Amino acid sequence: MKLLYFAWLREKIGQAEENLTPPENAATVHDLIVWLRTRSPGHAAAFADTKLIRCAIDQEFVSLDAPLASAAELAFFPPVTGG
């Protein structure tokens, strides 16, 4: 699965993207975030407060309880404000 990180998430993690195979017990986006927190201090910092994170599976906005199923790409980014 390709993971994409944007804005301050990318800065904390130290990379814009990575290809990973999620653990079998990561059924939802939230499950994956819990696992990602254990990968590095940067991941832990980036995913410390899930209220500040939005995500998209295969370029479709989803909630953190969305199933990963057969997702090819998962993007994480901060909430976007418009004007």
Secondary structure in CASP SS format (residue, H / E / C, confidence):
PFRMAT SS
TARGET T0000
AUTHOR 0000-0000-0000
METHOD secondary structure of the structure
MODEL  1
M C 1.00
K E 1.00
L E 1.00
L E 1.00
Y E 1.00
F C 1.00
A C 1.00
W H 1.00
L H 1.00
R H 1.00
E H 1.00
K H 1.00
I H 1.00
G C 1.00
Q C 1.00
A C 1.00
E E 1.00
E E 1.00
N E 1.00
L C 1.00
T C 1.00
P C 1.00
P C 1.00
E C 1.00
N C 1.00
A C 1.00
A C 1.00
T E 1.00
V H 1.00
H H 1.00
D H 1.00
L H 1.00
I H 1.00
V H 1.00
W H 1.00
L H 1.00
R C 1.00
T C 1.00
R C 1.00
S C 1.00
P H 1.00
G H 1.00
H H 1.00
A H 1.00
A H 1.00
A H 1.00
F C 1.00
A C 1.00
D C 1.00
T H 1.00
K H 1.00
L H 1.00
I C 1.00
R E 1.00
C E 1.00
A E 1.00
I E 1.00
D C 1.00
Q C 1.00
E E 1.00
F E 1.00
V E 1.00
S C 1.00
L C 1.00
D C 1.00
A C 1.00
P E 1.00
L C 1.00
A C 1.00
S C 1.00
A C 1.00
A C 1.00
E E 1.00
L E 1.00
A E 1.00
F E 1.00
F E 1.00
P C 1.00
P C 1.00
V C 1.00
T C 1.00
G C 1.00
G C 1.00
END
